[in-house]
Amino acid sequence: MRFILPILVLAASVGGVAAALVLPLSNQVLGLAAAGVLIGVLLLLRAARSDATSAPKGPVKWAVLDGSNVMHWREGTPSLQPVQDVLSHLHARGYTAGVVFDANAGYKLMGKYRHDGSLARTLDLPKERVMVVNKGEPADPMILTAARDMGAVVITNDRFRDWAEQFPEVRKRGHLVRGGYRDAVLWLDLPKPVDQGSSKT
């Protein structure tokens, strides 16, 4: 979208220069059209630079939230605030996150069923990054499968012991990321980033 205005300015200005060269127009019109071309080029370069700097650097870091676990982190009362806090915390540290909820999450939070799209809108996430599992299905294997497929860490205080045989990675240090609140401030035990400068070749 940011390229539309520069392209329109550039196209109109080029058209103006062409018309000034073909038709008997004044030098002032030609000068204005030429200036418009310069402005259009500068706007395009600026938009391209902005687009490049806003693009994520390096490989994407993924996280999957155990939504029905995280929503109880603040004083044990179901709330979406801890989920939103964790999402903000992860985003600030360069993670792209998705959330998986049990089917009854909406009942615990709002007293009625809430589907993927509804919770995604509340959390301001794309619909494809929020899942509410079907009634009667456990969320745990969905969370662990999604994390495995994306190479993601799992944000939860659950140890998933019942699933350790099927998903042995839950025993790997750093795969399950614990969290909570200390003095009303969120903490997450995220893996420390690898210092590329200190690695030996």
N, C-alpha and C positions, 0 to 999 in steps of 0.2 A: 504493500500500500504506500510506503514512503517514497517509492520511485515514480508514482503516477504524476505528481505535480511537476517534478523536474522534466520528465519526458514530454508532458504537455507544453511546458514553457519552451523547451528546446525545439519541438516540432513546429510550434507557432512561429518562433523566431527564424528558423531555417526557411519556412515558407515566406516570411516577410522579406528576408534577404533575396530569395529567388525572385519574388515579385518586384522588388526594387531594382534588380538587375535587368529584368525583362521589360517592365513597364516604365513609362516616363515619370518616375517618382523622384522626389527631392533627395538630396544627399542626407538631409536630416532624418528622413524615414529610413534610409539605408543604415545610417549610424545607429538609430534606435534598434533596428532589427539585429544588427551585428552585436550590439550590447546584450540583447536578449539571448542570443546564442551563447555568449560567454557566461551569462548568469545561469542558463540552463545546464551548461557543462559543469559549472561549479556546484550547483545543487545536486546533480547526479553523483559527483565525486563525494560530496558530503554525505549523501544517503548511502552510498556504497561503503564508506568508512564506518558509518553508524551501524550498518548491517553486519559488518565484519567484527566490530568490537562487541556487539551484543550476542554473537554466536558463542555457544559453550566451547570452552577450551578443553582439549584432552578427552579421554574416554568418559562416558556418562557413568556416574555413581548412582546405583539404584538402592532404594530402601522400600521394604514392604511393611506397613504398619498392621499389627494385630489390633484392629480398631476396637473390638469388644473388650480387649484387655486394657489398652491405653485409655479408653474413655472412663476408666475407674481410677486413674492414677491420682486424681485430686480429691483427697478426703474420702475415697471409696464411693463417691456418689456419681452415677452415670452422667456424663456431660461431654459435649463435643469440644469444649474448650481445651482440654489436654491434647486432643487430636490436632486441633488447629495450632496449638503451641508447638507441638512436635513437628508438624509440617513446616512451620516458619523456621524453626531451628535447623531442620534438615536443608531447607532451601538456602539458608544463609551459608551453609557449609558445602554447597555445591551438589547436593543430592537431588535426584528426581524420585518422587515417592508415590506409591499407590497405597490404598487402604482396603482391607478385607474385613467385613463385619459378619457376625452371626445373623441369622434370619430375624432374631428377636431384638436386635439393636434398637430399631425404631420404637418398639413398645417400651423399652427401658428408658429411652431418651425423651420421647414425646407422647407415649401412651397409645401409639398406633403404628402400624407397619409403614416403614419407609423403604422405598426401592433404591437401586443404584443411583439413578438420575437425581432423585430428590436429595439424597445425602451428598452427592457430588456438587450440586448447586449450593447447598449450605456451606460446604467446605471450600467452594470456589476452585474446584478441580475439574478437569475434563472427565466426562462420564466414563471413559474407558479406563480411568485410573481408580475407580471405586467399584467394589463388588460387595453385594449382599448375597450370601449363599442361600440356596433354596431351603425351605423349611424341612427340618429333619436331617439335614446334611451337616456334618461338622465343618467348621471353618478351617481347622488346623491343617488338613492336607492341602487345601486350596492355598493357604498362606505359604506353606513350605514348598509346594510345587511352583508357585509363582516366583518365589525367591530363587529356587534352583534354576528355573528357566532364564531368569534375568541376571543371575550372578549377584543377587541383592543380599544385603543384610536384613534381618528381621527385627523390628522394633517391638519388644514385648518383655514382660516379666515372667511369662510362662516358659518352662523348660522343655516342653514337648516330649516328656519322657516316654509317653505311650507311642510316640512316632519315631523314636530314635533308631529302631531297627530298619525302618523303611527310608528314613532320612538321616543317615549317620552324621551328616554335616552339622546337625544341631549340637553335637559334642565338640565341634571345632571352635576354638577360642575366637571370639569376635563375630561369629555368625549371628548369634542372638544378642541383641543390644538391649541391655536393661536401662531403665530410666525412672524418673519420678520428680518429686519436688522437695527442695530443701529451703525452708523459710520462704515459701511461695515462689521460688525460682526453679524453673525446669532444669534438670540435668539429664544428659544422655551419655552413656558409656560407649561412645563411638570409637571405632578403631582409629588410632593415630595415623595421619597421613605419612606415607613413605617419603623421606627426605632424599630426593633424587640427587642432590649435590653430594651427599655423603656416601652414595652407593659405590662399591668398588667394581671395577671392570676387569 
